[in-house]
């Protein structure tokens, strides 16, 4: 592909910049998920910390073993809605 003039070059540059921004926006939307610590999950659900730990051990709420914030907020809400707890 050959660029014939300055205007065509800037049009291509603008299209490229717009495509970068649209990809970045999609990535941000996908990673908007909120992760909670055990303490934050207990506060969010208005239960004690030992209750959260017991629910994790009984596998009543999903969690991630080696994560700083092991509980995913949407998964906890889904478990609450489906009456798993």
Phi, psi and omega in degrees: 000130179247135176270126187269331179211175184296322181298316179297321178300312181291327175296315178296320178296318178295318177298318179296316179298317179297321179294323177297315182293322180293323177293318180296321179296319179296319180296321179294319180297321180290330183261020179284358184299141182257128176251141183241149170283171178300318181295318178294321178295320178297316179295318180297318182272355180059048175230171180281161177299317176300329177294316177299316180297319178295319178296323177295314181297324179277000181058036176275337173234142179286147178206166180246122190299311188251043180245153177295314175245096193281351186248129179267124186303315182295324179291323177294317178298320178296320178295322178295318181294324182272010175058037177285329185283000000 
